[in-house]
């Protein structure tokens, strides 16, 4: 299990530097993931059992990677909210200066209801 999670998109290029205030601002995903190495001959059978997984060949090896988020039976992450934050770190001390929640359960539910 990997926590915080390894989801892409929001983590790509996810830092900004404020040199005047000496702050590093970054996105923090708090979602648990399972990451496994599989022998390549196990991938096809594993893909049938867990089709929502991500699979990637590990070049130069006889292995592949399987990765998937850990959700509850209700489709929510198996970790406490917030599942994402915007975080500012003081570059002089390494301490958290401030943190802001990105998204809420209410936001998710509201968009789902509006989409009906």
N, CA, C and O atoms as a Tinker XYZ file with bonds, in Angstrom:
   464  protein
     1  N      0.850000   -1.166000    0.000000    73     2
     2  CA     0.000000    0.000000    0.000000    64     1     3
     3  C      0.898000    1.231000    0.000000    63     2     4     5
     4  O      1.916000    1.291000    0.690000    81     3
     5  N      0.486000    2.201000   -0.792000    73     3     6
     6  CA     1.205000    3.473000   -0.882000    64     5     7
     7  C      0.252000    4.565000   -0.434000    63     6     8     9
     8  O     -0.860000    4.684000   -0.948000    81     7
     9  N      0.700000    5.371000    0.540000    73     7    10
    10  CA    -0.111000    6.474000    1.030000    64     9    11
    11  C      0.819000    7.585000    1.479000    63    10    12    13
    12  O      1.730000    7.293000    2.253000    81    11
    13  N      0.669000    8.830000    1.064000    73    11    14
    14  CA    -0.308000    9.314000    0.113000    64    13    15
    15  C     -0.108000    8.667000   -1.250000    63    14    16    17
    16  O      0.958000    8.139000   -1.568000    81    15
    17  N     -1.171000    8.728000   -2.042000    73    15    18
    18  CA    -1.221000    8.005000   -3.296000    64    17    19
    19  C     -0.371000    8.573000   -4.409000    63    18    20    21
    20  O      0.228000    9.643000   -4.299000    81    19
    21  N     -0.346000    7.809000   -5.482000    73    19    22
    22  CA     0.484000    8.116000   -6.641000    64    21    23
    23  C     -0.355000    8.474000   -7.849000    63    22    24    25
    24  O     -0.059000    8.004000   -8.948000    81    23
    25  N     -1.371000    9.273000   -7.698000    73    23    26
    26  CA    -2.169000    9.585000   -8.878000    64    25    27
    27  C     -1.467000   10.656000   -9.692000    63    26    28    29
    28  O     -0.815000   11.550000   -9.152000    81    27
    29  N     -1.613000   10.546000  -10.975000    73    27    30
    30  CA    -0.977000   11.510000  -11.865000    64    29    31
    31  C     -1.833000   12.742000  -12.038000    63    30    32    33
    32  O     -2.724000   12.998000  -11.227000    81    31
    33  N     -1.588000   13.482000  -13.043000    73    31    34
    34  CA    -2.269000   14.712000  -13.432000    64    33    35
    35  C     -2.086000   15.787000  -12.362000    63    34    36    37
    36  O     -1.386000   16.770000  -12.604000    81    35
    37  N     -2.695000   15.626000  -11.189000    73    35    38
    38  CA    -2.584000   16.673000  -10.174000    64    37    39
    39  C     -1.187000   16.719000   -9.575000    63    38    40    41
    40  O     -0.803000   17.739000   -9.002000    81    39
    41  N     -0.425000   15.651000   -9.690000    73    39    42
    42  CA     0.929000   15.643000   -9.146000    64    41    43
    43  C      1.966000   16.113000  -10.155000    63    42    44    45
    44  O      3.084000   16.453000   -9.767000    81    43
    45  N      1.625000   16.139000  -11.434000    73    43    46
    46  CA     2.590000   16.538000  -12.455000    64    45    47
    47  C      2.775000   18.052000  -12.407000    63    46    48    49
    48  O      1.816000   18.808000  -12.558000    81    47
    49  N      3.996000   18.480000  -12.200000    73    47    50
    50  CA     4.266000   19.918000  -12.152000    64    49    51
    51  C      3.503000   20.607000  -11.044000    63    50    52    53
    52  O      3.015000   21.725000  -11.212000    81    51
    53  N      3.405000   19.942000   -9.925000    73    51    54
    54  CA     2.463000   20.393000   -8.901000    64    53    55
    55  C      3.068000   21.292000   -7.834000    63    54    56    57
    56  O      2.510000   21.400000   -6.742000    81    55
    57  N      4.181000   21.934000   -8.115000    73    55    58
    58  CA     4.726000   22.855000   -7.120000    64    57    59
    59  C      4.884000   24.242000   -7.730000    63    58    60    61
    60  O      5.059000   24.406000   -8.937000    81    59
    61  N      4.817000   25.215000   -6.858000    73    59    62
    62  CA     5.078000   26.602000   -7.246000    64    61    63
    63  C      5.952000   27.218000   -6.167000    63    62    64    65
    64  O      5.813000   26.900000   -4.986000    81    63
    65  N      6.829000   28.077000   -6.566000    73    63    66
    66  CA     7.756000   28.715000   -5.637000    64    65    67
    67  C      7.420000   30.195000   -5.515000    63    66    68    69
    68  O      7.262000   30.893000   -6.517000    81    67
    69  N      7.313000   30.666000   -4.267000    73    67    70
    70  CA     7.168000   32.090000   -3.997000    64    69    71
    71  C      8.476000   32.542000   -3.348000    63    70    72    73
    72  O      8.616000   32.452000   -2.128000    81    71
    73  N      9.437000   33.028000   -4.141000    73    71    74
    74  CA    10.742000   33.372000   -3.574000    64    73    75
    75  C     10.692000   34.529000   -2.577000    63    74    76    77
    76  O     11.492000   34.571000   -1.642000    81    75
    77  N      9.764000   35.464000   -2.765000    73    75    78
    78  CA     9.658000   36.589000   -1.833000    64    77    79
    79  C      9.262000   36.148000   -0.432000    63    78    80    81
    80  O      9.808000   36.636000    0.558000    81    79
    81  N      8.327000   35.240000   -0.354000    73    79    82
    82  CA     7.866000   34.734000    0.949000    64    81    83
    83  C      8.608000   33.475000    1.378000    63    82    84    85
    84  O      8.408000   32.983000    2.488000    81    83
    85  N      9.467000   32.949000    0.499000    73    83    86
    86  CA    10.206000   31.711000    0.762000    64    85    87
    87  C      9.255000   30.552000    1.049000    63    86    88    89
    88  O      9.409000   29.821000    2.027000    81    87
    89  N      8.240000   30.404000    0.141000    73    87    90
    90  CA     7.253000   29.334000    0.277000    64    89    91
    91  C      7.288000   28.420000   -0.935000    63    90    92    93
    92  O      7.473000   28.871000   -2.066000    81    91
    93  N      7.112000   27.147000   -0.689000    73    91    94
    94  CA     6.884000   26.170000   -1.738000    64    93    95
    95  C      5.436000   25.730000   -1.589000    63    94    96    97
    96  O      5.040000   25.263000   -0.520000    81    95
    97  N      4.631000   25.872000   -2.655000    73    95    98
    98  CA     3.210000   25.535000   -2.612000    64    97    99
    99  C      3.008000   24.292000   -3.479000    63    98   100   101
   100  O      3.453000   24.255000   -4.626000    81    99
   101  N      2.336000   23.276000   -2.933000    73    99   102
   102  CA     2.170000   22.021000   -3.655000    64   101   103
   103  C      0.821000   21.398000   -3.383000    63   102   104   105
   104  O      0.167000   21.692000   -2.383000    81   103
   105  N      0.416000   20.526000   -4.300000    73   103   106
   106  CA    -0.799000   19.736000   -4.148000    64   105   107
   107  C     -0.426000   18.449000   -3.437000    63   106   108   109
   108  O      0.611000   17.851000   -3.724000    81   107
   109  N     -1.270000   18.024000   -2.513000    73   107   110
   110  CA    -1.023000   16.808000   -1.742000    64   109   111
   111  C     -2.243000   15.906000   -1.882000    63   110   112   113
   112  O     -3.327000   16.248000   -1.408000    81   111
   113  N     -2.073000   14.752000   -2.532000    73   111   114
   114  CA    -3.165000   13.779000   -2.672000    64   113   115
   115  C     -3.102000   12.793000   -1.525000    63   114   116   117
   116  O     -2.054000   12.201000   -1.270000    81   115
   117  N     -4.197000   12.616000   -0.842000    73   115   118
   118  CA    -4.241000   11.713000    0.312000    64   117   119
   119  C     -5.145000   10.526000    0.017000    63   118   120   121
   120  O     -6.138000   10.291000    0.705000    81   119
   121  N     -4.781000    9.790000   -1.012000    73   119   122
   122  CA    -5.545000    8.620000   -1.429000    64   121   123
   123  C     -4.655000    7.386000   -1.360000    63   122   124   125
   124  O     -3.528000    7.409000   -1.856000    81   123
   125  N     -5.149000    6.303000   -0.749000    73   123   126
   126  CA    -4.332000    5.086000   -0.693000    64   125   127
   127  C     -4.406000    4.299000   -2.007000    63   126   128   129
   128  O     -5.457000    4.221000   -2.642000    81   127
   129  N     -3.283000    3.727000   -2.391000    73   127   130
   130  CA    -3.179000    2.894000   -3.584000    64   129   131
   131  C     -2.472000    1.597000   -3.245000    63   130   132   133
   132  O     -1.633000    1.550000   -2.345000    81   131
   133  N     -2.815000    0.552000   -3.967000    73   131   134
   134  CA    -2.077000   -0.702000   -3.928000    64   133   135
   135  C     -1.206000   -0.722000   -5.177000    63   134   136   137
   136  O     -1.690000   -0.466000   -6.279000    81   135
   137  N      0.066000   -1.023000   -5.008000    73   135   138
   138  CA     1.000000   -1.159000   -6.121000    64   137   139
   139  C      1.678000   -2.518000   -5.976000    63   138   140   141
   140  O      2.231000   -2.842000   -4.925000    81   139
   141  N      1.626000   -3.309000   -7.055000    73   139   142
   142  CA     2.199000   -4.655000   -7.033000    64   141   143
   143  C      3.078000   -4.879000   -8.254000    63   142   144   145
   144  O      2.832000   -4.328000   -9.327000    81   143
   145  N      4.105000   -5.697000   -8.069000    73   143   146
   146  CA     4.874000   -6.191000   -9.203000    64   145   147
   147  C      4.350000   -7.574000   -9.541000    63   146   148   149
   148  O      4.172000   -8.410000   -8.655000    81   147
   149  N      4.105000   -7.817000  -10.818000    73   147   150
   150  CA     3.614000   -9.104000  -11.290000    64   149   151
   151  C      4.587000   -9.653000  -12.311000    63   150   152   153
   152  O      5.242000   -8.894000  -13.025000    81   151
   153  N      4.684000  -10.968000  -12.383000    73   151   154
   154  CA     5.404000  -11.565000  -13.497000    64   153   155
   155  C      4.579000  -11.290000  -14.742000    63   154   156   157
   156  O      3.349000  -11.294000  -14.685000    81   155
   157  N      5.233000  -11.056000  -15.850000    73   155   158
   158  CA     4.502000  -10.667000  -17.071000    64   157   159
   159  C      3.464000  -11.695000  -17.487000    63   158   160   161
   160  O      2.431000  -11.335000  -18.051000    81   159
   161  N      3.723000  -12.972000  -17.218000    73   159   162
   162  CA     2.748000  -13.989000  -17.617000    64   161   163
   163  C      1.515000  -13.996000  -16.719000    63   162   164   165
   164  O      0.562000  -14.722000  -17.001000    81   163
   165  N      1.509000  -13.203000  -15.640000    73   163   166
   166  CA     0.352000  -13.091000  -14.746000    64   165   167
   167  C     -0.554000  -11.912000  -15.101000    63   166   168   169
   168  O     -1.662000  -11.807000  -14.575000    81   167
   169  N     -0.103000  -11.036000  -15.977000    73   167   170
   170  CA    -0.828000   -9.791000  -16.249000    64   169   171
   171  C     -2.196000  -10.046000  -16.856000    63   170   172   173
   172  O     -3.178000   -9.456000  -16.404000    81   171
   173  N     -2.296000  -10.899000  -17.860000    73   171   174
   174  CA    -3.587000  -11.120000  -18.543000    64   173   175
   175  C     -4.647000  -11.616000  -17.569000    63   174   176   177
   176  O     -5.772000  -11.115000  -17.575000    81   175
   177  N     -4.306000  -12.590000  -16.736000    73   175   178
   178  CA    -5.271000  -13.124000  -15.765000    64   177   179
   179  C     -5.624000  -12.075000  -14.714000    63   178   180   181
   180  O     -6.784000  -11.968000  -14.316000    81   179
   181  N     -4.648000  -11.306000  -14.263000    73   179   182
   182  CA    -4.895000  -10.274000  -13.260000    64   181   183
   183  C     -5.763000   -9.167000  -13.837000    63   182   184   185
   184  O     -6.622000   -8.629000  -13.139000    81   183
   185  N     -5.550000   -8.818000  -15.106000    73   183   186
   186  CA    -6.355000   -7.778000  -15.759000    64   185   187
   187  C     -7.830000   -8.192000  -15.815000    63   186   188   189
   188  O     -8.713000   -7.347000  -15.669000    81   187
   189  N     -8.103000   -9.483000  -16.025000    73   187   190
   190  CA    -9.493000   -9.969000  -16.046000    64   189   191
   191  C    -10.129000   -9.868000  -14.661000    63   190   192   193
   192  O    -11.311000   -9.543000  -14.547000    81   191
   193  N     -9.354000  -10.146000  -13.606000    73   191   194
   194  CA    -9.879000  -10.091000  -12.232000    64   193   195
   195  C    -10.067000   -8.653000  -11.753000    63   194   196   197
   196  O    -10.996000   -8.361000  -10.999000    81   195
   197  N     -9.193000   -7.768000  -12.187000    73   195   198
   198  CA    -9.193000   -6.375000  -11.698000    64   197   199
   199  C     -9.034000   -5.431000  -12.888000    63   198   200   201
   200  O     -7.982000   -4.815000  -13.053000    81   199
   201  N    -10.090000   -5.314000  -13.732000    73   199   202
   202  CA    -9.965000   -4.545000  -14.974000    64   201   203
   203  C     -9.775000   -3.037000  -14.782000    63   202   204   205
   204  O     -9.327000   -2.357000  -15.705000    81   203
   205  N    -10.101000   -2.510000  -13.618000    73   203   206
   206  CA    -9.939000   -1.075000  -13.387000    64   205   207
   207  C     -8.525000   -0.694000  -12.970000    63   206   208   209
   208  O     -8.235000    0.482000  -12.751000    81   207
   209  N     -7.645000   -1.687000  -12.859000    73   207   210
   210  CA    -6.254000   -1.411000  -12.494000    64   209   211
   211  C     -5.501000   -0.780000  -13.644000    63   210   212   213
   212  O     -5.880000   -0.912000  -14.807000    81   211
   213  N     -4.430000   -0.094000  -13.296000    73   211   214
   214  CA    -3.482000    0.392000  -14.295000    64   213   215
   215  C     -2.338000   -0.614000  -14.348000    63   214   216   217
   216  O     -1.868000   -1.070000  -13.306000    81   215
   217  N     -1.885000   -0.966000  -15.547000    73   215   218
   218  CA    -0.777000   -1.891000  -15.726000    64   217   219
   219  C      0.298000   -1.215000  -16.558000    63   218   220   221
   220  O     -0.011000   -0.473000  -17.490000    81   219
   221  N      1.557000   -1.467000  -16.230000    73   219   222
   222  CA     2.670000   -0.910000  -17.001000    64   221   223
   223  C      3.809000   -1.917000  -17.010000    63   222   224   225
   224  O      4.118000   -2.532000  -15.989000    81   223
   225  N      4.429000   -2.077000  -18.174000    73   223   226
   226  CA     5.587000   -2.959000  -18.271000    64   225   227
   227  C      6.773000   -2.287000  -17.607000    63   226   228   229
   228  O      6.959000   -1.075000  -17.722000    81   227
   229  N      7.561000   -3.069000  -16.923000    73   227   230
   230  CA     8.781000   -2.570000  -16.301000    64   229   231
   231  C      9.916000   -2.931000  -17.264000    63   230   232   233
   232  O     10.450000   -4.039000  -17.217000    81   231
   233  N     10.274000   -1.995000  -18.129000    73   231   234
   234  CA    11.255000   -2.254000  -19.192000    64   233   235
   235  C     12.556000   -2.819000  -18.634000    63   234   236   237
   236  O     13.055000   -2.391000  -17.594000    81   235
   237  N     13.077000   -3.784000  -19.357000    73   235   238
   238  CA    14.340000   -4.393000  -18.962000    64   237   239
   239  C     14.200000   -5.451000  -17.883000    63   238   240   241
   240  O     15.199000   -5.988000  -17.405000    81   239
   241  N     12.955000   -5.758000  -17.493000    73   239   242
   242  CA    12.708000   -6.778000  -16.473000    64   241   243
   243  C     11.656000   -7.748000  -16.976000    63   242   244   245
   244  O     11.069000   -7.539000  -18.037000    81   243
   245  N     11.422000   -8.790000  -16.230000    73   243   246
   246  CA    10.364000   -9.744000  -16.580000    64   245   247
   247  C      9.100000   -9.461000  -15.758000    63   246   248   249
   248  O      8.279000  -10.354000  -15.551000    81   247
   249  N      8.949000   -8.213000  -15.291000    73   247   250
   250  CA     7.831000   -7.840000  -14.434000    64   249   251
   251  C      6.994000   -6.722000  -15.037000    63   250   252   253
   252  O      7.428000   -6.007000  -15.941000    81   251
   253  N      5.779000   -6.593000  -14.507000    73   251   254
   254  CA     4.884000   -5.490000  -14.831000    64   253   255
   255  C      4.364000   -4.922000  -13.512000    63   254   256   257
   256  O      4.382000   -5.594000  -12.481000    81   255
   257  N      3.905000   -3.684000  -13.563000    73   255   258
   258  CA     3.362000   -3.020000  -12.384000    64   257   259
   259  C      1.839000   -3.003000  -12.493000    63   258   260   261
   260  O      1.283000   -2.772000  -13.567000    81   259
   261  N      1.173000   -3.253000  -11.363000    73   259   262
   262  CA    -0.280000   -3.100000  -11.252000    64   261   263
   263  C     -0.522000   -2.053000  -10.181000    63   262   264   265
   264  O      0.091000   -2.095000   -9.115000    81   263
   265  N     -1.425000   -1.104000  -10.467000    73   263   266
   266  CA    -1.729000   -0.051000   -9.501000    64   265   267
   267  C     -3.219000    0.222000   -9.525000    63   266   268   269
   268  O     -3.831000    0.294000  -10.591000    81   267
   269  N     -3.811000    0.378000   -8.317000    73   267   270
   270  CA    -5.231000    0.723000   -8.242000    64   269   271
   271  C     -5.521000    1.396000   -6.907000    63   270   272   273
   272  O     -4.877000    1.092000   -5.903000    81   271
   273  N     -6.502000    2.322000   -6.894000    73   271   274
   274  CA    -6.880000    2.999000   -5.654000    64   273   275
   275  C     -7.675000    2.065000   -4.745000    63   274   276   277
   276  O     -8.302000    1.114000   -5.212000    81   275
   277  N     -7.643000    2.343000   -3.460000    73   275   278
   278  CA    -8.364000    1.544000   -2.475000    64   277   279
   279  C     -9.646000    2.287000   -2.107000    63   278   280   281
   280  O     -9.610000    3.330000   -1.454000    81   279
   281  N    -10.788000    1.727000   -2.542000    73   279   282
   282  CA   -12.088000    2.341000   -2.281000    64   281   283
   283  C    -12.929000    1.466000   -1.367000    63   282   284   285
   284  O    -12.743000    0.251000   -1.304000    81   283
   285  N    -13.856000    2.102000   -0.662000    73   283   286
   286  CA   -14.828000    1.388000    0.168000    64   285   287
   287  C    -15.924000    0.834000   -0.741000    63   286   288   289
   288  O    -15.966000    1.168000   -1.925000    81   287
   289  N    -16.813000   -0.010000   -0.205000    73   287   290
   290  CA   -17.934000   -0.493000   -1.013000    64   289   291
   291  C    -18.843000    0.631000   -1.517000    63   290   292   293
   292  O    -19.614000    0.426000   -2.454000    81   291
   293  N    -18.760000    1.819000   -0.902000    73   291   294
   294  CA   -19.570000    2.967000   -1.321000    64   293   295
   295  C    -18.898000    3.775000   -2.426000    63   294   296   297
   296  O    -19.459000    4.765000   -2.895000    81   295
   297  N    -17.696000    3.362000   -2.847000    73   295   298
   298  CA   -16.979000    4.074000   -3.903000    64   297   299
   299  C    -16.179000    5.258000   -3.416000    63   298   300   301
   300  O    -15.709000    6.059000   -4.225000    81   299
   301  N    -16.011000    5.389000   -2.101000    73   299   302
   302  CA   -15.222000    6.476000   -1.529000    64   301   303
   303  C    -13.849000    5.948000   -1.127000    63   302   304   305
   304  O    -13.712000    4.764000   -0.822000    81   303
   305  N    -12.830000    6.810000   -1.122000    73   303   306
   306  CA   -11.507000    6.365000   -0.691000    64   305   307
   307  C    -11.534000    5.829000    0.742000    63   306   308   309
   308  O    -12.318000    6.285000    1.574000    81   307
   309  N    -10.679000    4.872000    1.008000    73   307   310
   310  CA   -10.583000    4.280000    2.344000    64   309   311
   311  C     -9.623000    5.065000    3.228000    63   310   312   313
   312  O     -8.829000    4.481000    3.966000    81   311
   313  N     -9.698000    6.356000    3.150000    73   311   314
   314  CA    -8.932000    7.239000    4.027000    64   313   315
   315  C     -9.831000    8.409000    4.384000    63   314   316   317
   316  O    -10.782000    8.728000    3.670000    81   315
   317  N     -9.515000    9.032000    5.490000    73   315   318
   318  CA   -10.323000   10.180000    5.919000    64   317   319
   319  C    -10.148000   11.359000    4.985000    63   318   320   321
   320  O     -9.050000   11.600000    4.482000    81   319
   321  N    -11.227000   12.099000    4.749000    73   319   322
   322  CA   -11.063000   13.360000    4.023000    64   321   323
   323  C    -10.281000   14.344000    4.903000    63   322   324   325
   324  O    -10.270000   14.181000    6.123000    81   323
   325  N     -9.657000   15.315000    4.349000    73   323   326
   326  CA    -9.687000   15.673000    2.939000    64   325   327
   327  C     -8.779000   14.761000    2.119000    63   326   328   329
   328  O     -7.753000   14.286000    2.606000    81   327
   329  N     -9.174000   14.523000    0.858000    73   327   330
   330  CA    -8.396000   13.659000   -0.021000    64   329   331
   331  C     -7.407000   14.458000   -0.849000    63   330   332   333
   332  O     -6.590000   13.882000   -1.568000    81   331
   333  N     -7.469000   15.746000   -0.757000    73   331   334
   334  CA    -6.508000   16.592000   -1.440000    64   333   335
   335  C     -6.406000   17.943000   -0.758000    63   334   336   337
   336  O     -7.400000   18.482000   -0.271000    81   335
   337  N     -5.198000   18.484000   -0.726000    73   335   338
   338  CA    -4.987000   19.803000   -0.137000    64   337   339
   339  C     -3.997000   20.586000   -0.982000    63   338   340   341
   340  O     -3.243000   20.024000   -1.775000    81   339
   341  N     -4.019000   21.881000   -0.793000    73   339   342
   342  CA    -2.987000   22.766000   -1.299000    64   341   343
   343  C     -2.188000   23.158000   -0.071000    63   342   344   345
   344  O     -2.754000   23.643000    0.909000    81   343
   345  N     -0.889000   22.956000   -0.112000    73   343   346
   346  CA    -0.044000   23.076000    1.072000    64   345   347
   347  C      1.103000   24.032000    0.795000    63   346   348   349
   348  O      1.730000   23.963000   -0.262000    81   347
   349  N      1.383000   24.926000    1.742000    73   347   350
   350  CA     2.528000   25.830000    1.639000    64   349   351
   351  C      3.551000   25.459000    2.699000    63   350   352   353
   352  O      3.234000   25.358000    3.884000    81   351
   353  N      4.787000   25.259000    2.248000    73   351   354
   354  CA     5.882000   24.884000    3.143000    64   353   355
   355  C      6.887000   26.025000    3.194000    63   354   356   357
   356  O      7.301000   26.547000    2.159000    81   355
   357  N      7.279000   26.411000    4.417000    73   355   358
   358  CA     8.277000   27.455000    4.627000    64   357   359
   359  C      9.643000   26.881000    4.272000    63   358   360   361
   360  O     10.094000   25.926000    4.904000    81   359
   361  N     10.313000   27.455000    3.260000    73   359   362
   362  CA    11.599000   26.926000    2.810000    64   361   363
   363  C     12.724000   27.148000    3.819000    63   362   364   365
   364  O     13.742000   26.458000    3.772000    81   363
   365  N     12.550000   28.091000    4.716000    73   363   366
   366  CA    13.588000   28.329000    5.726000    64   365   367
   367  C     13.535000   27.295000    6.840000    63   366   368   369
   368  O     14.573000   26.872000    7.348000    81   367
   369  N     12.314000   26.884000    7.226000    73   367   370
   370  CA    12.167000   25.987000    8.379000    64   369   371
   371  C     11.725000   24.573000    8.004000    63   370   372   373
   372  O     11.906000   23.636000    8.781000    81   371
   373  N     11.141000   24.422000    6.801000    73   371   374
   374  CA    10.598000   23.120000    6.411000    64   373   375
   375  C      9.238000   22.833000    7.033000    63   374   376   377
   376  O      8.699000   21.741000    6.856000    81   375
   377  N      8.681000   23.788000    7.752000    73   375   378
   378  CA     7.402000   23.607000    8.428000    64   377   379
   379  C      6.233000   24.027000    7.537000    63   378   380   381
   380  O      6.379000   24.861000    6.643000    81   379
   381  N      5.075000   23.432000    7.803000    73   379   382
   382  CA     3.861000   23.811000    7.094000    64   381   383
   383  C      3.458000   25.220000    7.523000    63   382   384   385
   384  O      3.346000   25.501000    8.716000    81   383
   385  N      3.239000   26.108000    6.544000    73   383   386
   386  CA     2.805000   27.470000    6.842000    64   385   387
   387  C      1.292000   27.558000    6.805000    63   386   388   389
   388  O      0.681000   28.156000    7.690000    81   387
   389  N      0.669000   26.955000    5.765000    73   387   390
   390  CA    -0.795000   26.912000    5.682000    64   389   391
   391  C     -1.197000   25.746000    4.801000    63   390   392   393
   392  O     -0.391000   25.189000    4.056000    81   391
   393  N     -2.480000   25.394000    4.912000    73   391   394
   394  CA    -3.025000   24.300000    4.129000    64   393   395
   395  C     -4.491000   24.595000    3.834000    63   394   396   397
   396  O     -5.218000   25.093000    4.694000    81   395
   397  N     -4.923000   24.282000    2.598000    73   395   398
   398  CA    -6.301000   24.521000    2.190000    64   397   399
   399  C     -6.859000   23.245000    1.565000    63   398   400   401
   400  O     -6.188000   22.603000    0.755000    81   399
   401  N     -8.066000   22.881000    1.934000    73   399   402
   402  CA    -8.708000   21.667000    1.416000    64   401   403
   403  C     -9.123000   21.873000   -0.035000    63   402   404   405
   404  O     -9.653000   22.922000   -0.399000    81   403
   405  N     -8.873000   20.853000   -0.861000    73   403   406
   406  CA    -9.296000   20.865000   -2.262000    64   405   407
   407  C    -10.428000   19.862000   -2.424000    63   406   408   409
   408  O    -10.194000   18.654000   -2.386000    81   407
   409  N    -11.627000   20.339000   -2.600000    73   407   410
   410  CA   -12.784000   19.465000   -2.791000    64   409   411
   411  C    -13.303000   18.886000   -1.487000    63   410   412   413
   412  O    -12.567000   18.749000   -0.509000    81   411
   413  N    -14.579000   18.553000   -1.493000    73   411   414
   414  CA   -15.224000   17.968000   -0.322000    64   413   415
   415  C    -16.185000   16.878000   -0.780000    63   414   416   417
   416  O    -16.475000   16.758000   -1.970000    81   415
   417  N    -16.672000   16.094000    0.156000    73   415   418
   418  CA   -17.690000   15.092000   -0.169000    64   417   419
   419  C    -18.925000   15.796000   -0.717000    63   418   420   421
   420  O    -19.552000   15.308000   -1.658000    81   419
   421  N    -19.277000   16.935000   -0.138000    73   419   422
   422  CA   -20.438000   17.693000   -0.609000    64   421   423
   423  C    -20.258000   18.093000   -2.067000    63   422   424   425
   424  O    -21.205000   18.012000   -2.850000    81   423
   425  N    -19.041000   18.528000   -2.446000    73   423   426
   426  CA   -18.781000   18.883000   -3.847000    64   425   427
   427  C    -19.007000   17.679000   -4.748000    63   426   428   429
   428  O    -19.624000   17.804000   -5.806000    81   427
   429  N    -18.518000   16.523000   -4.345000    73   427   430
   430  CA   -18.674000   15.299000   -5.149000    64   429   431
   431  C    -20.137000   14.910000   -5.278000    63   430   432   433
   432  O    -20.604000   14.574000   -6.366000    81   431
   433  N    -20.852000   14.956000   -4.172000    73   431   434
   434  CA   -22.267000   14.573000   -4.198000    64   433   435
   435  C    -23.083000   15.568000   -5.013000    63   434   436   437
   436  O    -23.974000   15.168000   -5.762000    81   435
   437  N    -22.793000   16.846000   -4.879000    73   435   438
   438  CA   -23.546000   17.861000   -5.604000    64   437   439
   439  C    -23.380000   17.696000   -7.100000    63   438   440   441
   440  O    -24.355000   17.806000   -7.843000    81   439
   441  N    -22.155000   17.432000   -7.561000    73   439   442
   442  CA   -21.940000   17.286000   -9.007000    64   441   443
   443  C    -22.606000   16.012000   -9.511000    63   442   444   445
   444  O    -23.086000   15.980000  -10.644000    81   443
   445  N    -22.644000   14.977000   -8.704000    73   443   446
   446  CA   -23.295000   13.736000   -9.103000    64   445   447
   447  C    -24.794000   13.949000   -9.233000    63   446   448   449
   448  O    -25.407000   13.491000  -10.197000    81   447
   449  N    -25.387000   14.640000   -8.271000    73   447   450
   450  CA   -26.823000   14.887000   -8.296000    64   449   451
   451  C    -27.173000   15.788000   -9.479000    63   450   452   453
   452  O    -28.172000   15.549000  -10.158000    81   451
   453  N    -26.364000   16.824000   -9.738000    73   451   454
   454  CA   -26.641000   17.721000  -10.860000    64   453   455
   455  C    -26.560000   16.976000  -12.186000    63   454   456   457
   456  O    -27.236000   17.348000  -13.145000    81   455
   457  N    -25.727000   15.911000  -12.252000    73   455   458
   458  CA   -25.558000   15.181000  -13.500000    64   457   459
   459  C    -26.686000   14.212000  -13.810000    63   458   460   461
   460  O    -26.689000   13.607000  -14.882000    81   459
   461  N    -27.649000   14.047000  -12.901000    73   459   462
   462  CA   -28.759000   13.097000  -13.147000    64   461   463
   463  C    -29.726000   13.608000  -14.169000    63   462   464
   464  O    -30.706000   12.932000  -14.484000    81   463
